[in-house]
Amino acid sequence: MTRAIIIDGKAAAEELRQDIAQHVGEARDYHHIVPGLAVVLVGADPASQVYVRNKNKFAVEVGMRSFEHFLPEDTSESELLTLIEGLNDDPAVHGILVQLPLPRGIDTQLVIETIDPVKDVDGFHPYNVGRLFTGGQGVTPCTPLGCLELLKRSVGDLTGKRAIVLGRSNIVGKPMAQLLVRENCTVTIAHSKTLDLPHECRRADIVVAAIGQPEMVRGDWIKPGAAVIDVGINRVPLPGGKSRLVGDVKFDEAVEVAGFITPVPGGVGPMTISMLLRNTLLLCCRQSKIDEGFCERP
Ligand code: GUN
């Protein structure tokens, strides 16, 4: 059997960022508008700090304005809501992202629902969730968008494919399943209570793993030739106090069976950030009444 083609998410993400940078330049030169992204982090979770710094770094790199708000762990819910209301009213800010998870004591759903849906760059507001499910203009969450882009770039047309999404989170699993339905796949959502996960997985032409369990999906769970998208980013300790990043899929086994597979790192992760930038550009175009076709091309 031939080994899987390894999907290069880093290269695809870089290509997207180049397109986005070109559009940002055109928005600046022809419309005198600079897309602005505000990122809010509450607390000092080291992984979240790395993600937020990367988001800001790449936003600036493509020519956007980046507004960072690092708040202490003991920030109150009302202080956070006041900050969000200020960002809602700030015309220089087109996209607002509040990094999750939030510290205990802050009502995450209330925070999400306080973000103006037209600036909800994550697509987590119930208005945008509803739009994803019913159609019409909304915002789609960045990680599922990145997964779909990688699938389309490798597999092509997804019509009629049997897909399984492992995980039912609001951030990845549920919107991912809906995006695959929109692409005419037959979709199963599996989760911790699914009875025979390996069996369900083996039936699928497309596997999207978003369960947060290091290397749980084994090679013999994969249908030969299937496309495997690994959303997991798990840090596992190594002897000597070091650590390494692994996905939710046991890569060395799955690569021998799959047709296409994303690595960790260098697969879905970089795509998520590029999709965040694309959503920011899209929201900027909508708020500035610039033709959306201009923004949707990248
Ligand atoms: N935490 C983990 N993934 C995400 C994401 O896509 N958006 C936000 N806001 N927080 C996250």
Boltz pocket constraint, residues with backbone or C-beta under 6 A from the ligand:
constraints:
  - pocket:
      binder: B
      contacts: [[A, 97], [A, 98], [A, 99], [A, 100], [A, 101], [A, 122], [A, 142], [A, 143], [A, 171]]
      max_distance: 6.0
